[in-house]
Amino acid sequence: MLDNMTPEEMKQAIEIIDGRAETECSGNVTKENISRVTAVGVDYISSGALTHSAPILDISLKNLHAIE
């Protein structure tokens, strides 16, 4: 897991790993910088930006009432 690294730091880490393990980057990955991140050669990318601003939907059953 390459977490909160700059693309340059990720590239250096990938060179050290040298294919001995799959790599995943996370932290500060956005749609604006994802092309820079993918260019360094990581195997997987995680991005919390997909859910940080998602609206909340209450799907609990606490508001159900008996029908009379």
N, C-alpha and C positions, 0 to 999 in steps of 0.2 A: 504494500500500500504506500503510494507516494502521496502524502497528504500535505496540502498547503505549501507546495513547492512551486517555484517559478518554472517555466518551461526549460530554462537552462539547467536548473538543478535536477529536473526530471531526466533530461537527456543524459546528464552525467551519471545519475543513478542507474539508468538503463544500460549504460556502457559497463558499469561495474557488475550488474546482475548478469549481463552477457548471455541471455537466453536460458539461464538455469532455473528461472521461475517466471510465471506469468505476472504481469504488472497491472496495477490499477491505480489511477490517479483520482484524487478527490480534493475538494476544497477550492473555492473560488473559481469553479468552472461555470462559465456562462455561455450563452449563445454568441456573445461577442468575441470570446477568446477560444472557443472550442477548436477552431481550425489550427491555431498555434499549438494547442495541447495534443491534438491527434498527430501532428507532424513530428513529434518527438519519438513516436513509436510505442506508446503504451498499448497494452492488450485490451484493457477495459477502462471506461470512464464513468465515474459516479458524479451526479450533480444534484445537490439539494435545491438548486434554483428552480427546478421543476415544481416543487411543492411549497416553497417558502411563502408564496403569495396566493396560494390556492384558497378559494373561498371555503368557508366551513358549512357543512350540511349536517344538521342534526337528524340522524336516522334512528334515534332511540324510540322506544315504545312508551315513554313516560307520559305522553299526552293523549293516550288512547282512553276513551270513555265508553261506557256501556251504551248501546243503542236501545232506546226504549220505544 
